[in-house]
Amino acid sequence: PASCLLACLSETMHWVSTMAFITHCWKNVRRRLDRAAWLMRALVLLAATAGWASTVDLTDMRAERSDGALLLHTTLKLELGPAVEEALVKGVPVYFVAEAEVLRDRWYWYDRKVASVTRYYRLVYQPLTRHWRLNMSSEPLSAAGLGGSIAQNFDNLPEALSMIRRQSGWKLAELSDMDPEARHNLNYRFRLDVAQLPRPFQIAAGSQTDWNLSLSRNLRINPEPGR
């Protein structure tokens, strides 16, 4: 009968409408789930890499007068990020520079420079021997000129970095060159020398924070006791 046909048609249309509604809702749910999953992956990745970024800080910095000289003792909290470590593992040398200068206070003119010293470090991984090699020198280092530098081999990266982190007994100036009654300033700087990297890494360093590694600190040196 026509009434039964209309009833069946109405029921079918209701079923189709219900399924369309459920499908639409499911698509919205899936979009939200996909968005939540993407956000979760991004947060996990951010959390995993945030602690890996290259960082440098000073945990100790002091100067002392000993054996007629002004000596500097520093302890760095130096951590290399994944981009720097990956470059090292691929055999790319990484260079660090530590600089210190002693300035005498002068109220009537610019501070007078008493002494300026620099330490250069070259760190490289040698895949054939699986050793880390660290060169240290008071003169600039490059792949073509390592003569005169002190070289040491290490079994792992933390051991090599420990030599860079601790700069103990670094002679800055002769006490005879310093006015014992004057105040002095000690300026200390430490940085990763991006200019020594191969050209492709120099370009990448502009957009990767791992390579932007630098530190600058100042220390006041009072007159000698009793002066």
C-alpha positions in Angstrom: 0.0 0.0 0.0 1.1 3.6 -0.5 1.1 4.3 3.2 3.6 1.5 3.8 5.8 2.7 0.9 5.8 6.2 2.4 6.6 4.9 5.8 9.6 2.9 4.4 10.8 5.9 2.4 10.5 8.1 5.5 12.4 5.6 7.6 15.1 5.3 4.9 15.5 9.0 4.7 15.8 9.2 8.4 18.5 6.5 8.5 20.4 8.3 5.7 20.1 11.6 7.5 21.3 9.9 10.7 24.3 8.3 9.0 25.2 11.6 7.3 25.1 13.3 10.7 27.2 10.6 12.3 29.7 10.7 9.4 30.0 14.5 9.7 30.5 14.3 13.5 33.1 11.5 13.1 35.1 13.6 10.6 35.1 16.5 13.0 36.2 14.2 15.8 39.0 12.8 13.6 40.2 16.2 12.7 40.3 17.2 16.3 42.1 13.9 17.2 44.6 14.5 14.4 45.2 18.0 15.6 45.7 16.9 19.2 48.1 14.1 18.1 50.1 16.6 16.0 50.3 19.0 19.0 51.3 16.2 21.3 54.1 15.1 18.9 55.3 18.7 18.7 55.3 19.1 22.5 57.2 15.9 22.9 59.8 16.9 20.3 60.1 20.3 21.9 60.6 18.8 25.3 63.1 16.3 24.0 65.2 19.0 22.3 64.9 21.9 24.7 67.4 20.4 27.1 69.8 19.7 24.4 70.4 23.2 23.1 74.0 24.4 23.3 74.6 26.4 26.5 77.5 28.0 28.3 77.7 29.6 31.7 80.2 30.3 34.4 80.0 28.4 37.7 83.2 29.8 39.0 85.5 32.7 38.1 88.2 34.1 40.4 91.6 35.8 40.1 94.6 35.4 42.4 98.0 36.8 42.8 100.7 34.1 42.9 104.4 33.9 42.2 104.5 37.4 40.9 101.6 36.9 38.4 97.9 37.4 38.2 96.2 34.0 37.5 92.7 33.3 36.4 90.6 30.3 37.4 87.3 29.6 35.7 84.9 26.7 35.5 82.4 26.6 32.6 79.1 24.8 32.4 79.4 24.0 28.7 76.9 21.8 26.9 76.8 21.1 23.2 73.5 20.8 21.3 72.6 18.1 18.8 73.6 20.1 15.7 77.1 20.7 17.1 77.5 17.1 18.2 76.3 15.8 14.9 78.8 17.9 13.0 81.6 16.7 15.3 80.6 13.0 14.8 80.9 13.6 11.1 84.5 14.7 11.5 83.9 18.5 11.3 86.4 20.4 13.6 84.8 22.8 16.0 86.8 25.8 17.4 86.4 27.6 20.7 88.1 30.8 21.9 88.6 32.1 25.4 89.8 35.7 25.9 90.7 37.7 28.9 92.0 41.2 29.3 93.1 43.2 32.4 92.2 47.0 32.4 93.3 49.5 35.0 90.7 52.0 36.2 91.4 55.6 35.3 88.9 58.2 36.3 90.3 60.9 34.0 90.6 58.9 30.8 89.8 55.5 29.2 90.8 52.5 31.2 94.4 51.4 30.4 94.9 47.9 29.0 97.4 46.1 31.1 97.3 42.7 29.5 95.3 40.7 26.9 95.6 36.9 26.5 93.7 34.3 24.3 93.4 30.6 24.3 92.3 28.7 21.2 90.8 25.2 21.2 90.2 22.8 18.3 88.0 19.8 18.9 87.6 17.0 16.3 86.4 13.4 16.2 88.7 10.9 14.4 86.4 8.0 13.1 89.3 5.7 12.3 90.7 5.6 15.8 87.4 6.6 17.5 89.2 9.1 19.6 88.4 12.8 20.3 91.4 15.1 19.7 91.8 18.5 21.4 94.4 21.0 20.4 95.1 24.0 22.6 97.3 27.0 21.8 97.9 30.6 22.6 98.0 31.2 18.8 95.1 30.9 16.3 94.5 27.4 15.1 93.3 26.2 11.7 93.3 22.9 9.8 96.5 24.1 8.0 98.3 25.3 11.1 98.4 23.3 14.3 102.1 23.7 15.0 103.0 24.7 18.5 99.7 23.6 19.9 99.3 21.0 22.8 97.3 18.0 21.6 95.5 15.4 23.7 93.4 12.4 22.8 90.3 11.3 24.7 88.0 8.3 24.6 84.8 10.2 24.7 83.3 13.7 24.2 82.7 14.5 27.9 86.3 13.9 28.8 87.4 16.2 26.0 84.9 18.9 27.0 86.1 18.7 30.6 89.5 20.1 29.5 87.7 23.1 28.0 85.4 23.6 30.9 88.2 24.0 33.5 90.7 26.8 32.8 92.9 26.7 35.9 96.0 28.8 36.7 95.8 30.8 33.4 98.5 33.5 33.6 97.1 36.9 32.6 99.7 39.4 33.6 102.8 40.1 35.6 102.2 41.8 38.9 105.0 44.2 38.1 102.9 45.5 35.2 99.9 46.3 37.5 99.6 49.2 39.9 99.2 47.6 43.3 97.2 50.6 44.6 94.8 50.8 41.7 91.6 48.9 40.9 91.5 46.7 37.8 88.8 45.1 35.7 89.0 41.6 34.3 86.9 41.0 31.2 86.4 37.4 30.2 84.8 36.1 27.0 84.2 32.6 25.7 82.7 31.7 22.3 82.3 29.0 19.6 84.2 30.4 16.6 81.7 30.0 13.8 84.1 31.7 11.3 86.3 28.6 11.4 83.5 26.2 10.3 83.1 25.0 6.7 81.0 27.3 4.6 77.8 25.2 4.6 77.9 25.1 8.4 78.5 28.8 8.7 75.3 29.4 6.6 73.3 26.9 8.8 74.6 28.5 12.0 72.7 31.6 11.2 69.4 29.8 11.8 70.4 27.2 14.3 70.7 28.4 17.9 73.0 25.5 18.8 75.9 27.4 17.1 75.2 30.7 18.9 77.4 29.9 21.9 79.0 32.8 23.7 79.6 34.2 27.1 80.9 37.5 28.5 81.7 38.3 32.2 83.5 41.0 34.2 85.4 40.7 37.5 86.6 43.6 39.7 90.1 43.2 41.1 90.8 45.2 44.2 94.2 46.7 45.2 96.6 44.4 46.9 95.8 44.0 50.6 97.7 46.5 52.8 97.9 49.1 50.0 
